[in-house]
Amino acid sequence: MSQHQPCQNCARPLAGRTAIVTGASRGIGRAIAIGLAARGANVAVHYHRQASLAAETVNACLDYGVRATAIQADVANETDVAGLLLASTELGPPSILINNAGIADYGLAMEMSLARFQHILAVNLTSVFLCTRAAIPYLRRHPHARVVNIASMHGIAGAAMEAAYAAAKGGVIAWTKSLAKELASLHITVNAIAPGAIDTDMLAPFDADEKAAIVEATPLHRLGSVKDVAAAALFLADPAADFITGQVIGVNGGLLM
């Protein structure tokens, strides 16, 4: 191909690939799923309870002429995760895994029950272990496989009133760095994104004054959007990121440097 000819696949660098996005019925997961579809990937849209919202994500992906399907699973359940991976293969062997599913929690650590603490870790951390472990047999077949984990800046800096969530996300970061070392020989890159204050349902407990204070403390003086986080995930999934692994990319407007 002449260097002056337009690249026919540049706008769809993930054509023919299959991606799994957990927690893709809304928010960051939905934005990532749609972005992957726009780049040509077939997308397995995972959801836990919100089937109608997952269907909306699927329809948005289908608009890009790719294949997409919604798959229900509890990603903290080993059997469900095995079913999720098996169902995703109907779109083709998965070569991109986005571990996005997670829940926030607010409250004093001294008042938290053991059951609640274990639940927060199960959804935010154990799910990443289960999904990644189940995906590796498929990922290792592709020369440019990707795992992208959605962590949090709280996993780096900690957060009062969110100790369990921060602990889980800190675990995701350590898991990311460890797996990047383990899987490098299989040509699987493993990276994490640590979002800051993103305008999603997770900010619902914050009132207007609290959000304004966050904006004031952020050098770029705004809340992040789901598209900001999705842009980082899409870059890490792209062939252009082939020499990047074990990294944690902060998407926080400079709130944490």
Secondary structure, 3 states (H helix, E strand, C coil): CCCCCCCCCCCCCCCCCEEEECCCCCHHHHHHHHHHHHCCCEEEEEECCCHHHHHHHHHHHHCCCCCEEEEECCCCCHHHHHHHHHHHHHHCCEEEEEECCCCCCCCCHHHCCHHHHHHHHHHHHHHHHHHHHHHHHHHCCCCCEEEEEECCCHHHHCCCCCHHHHHHHHHHHHHHHHHHHHHHHHCEEEEEEEECCECCHHHCCCCHHHHHHHHHHCCCCCCECHHHHHHHHHHHHCHHHCCCCCCEEEECCCCCC
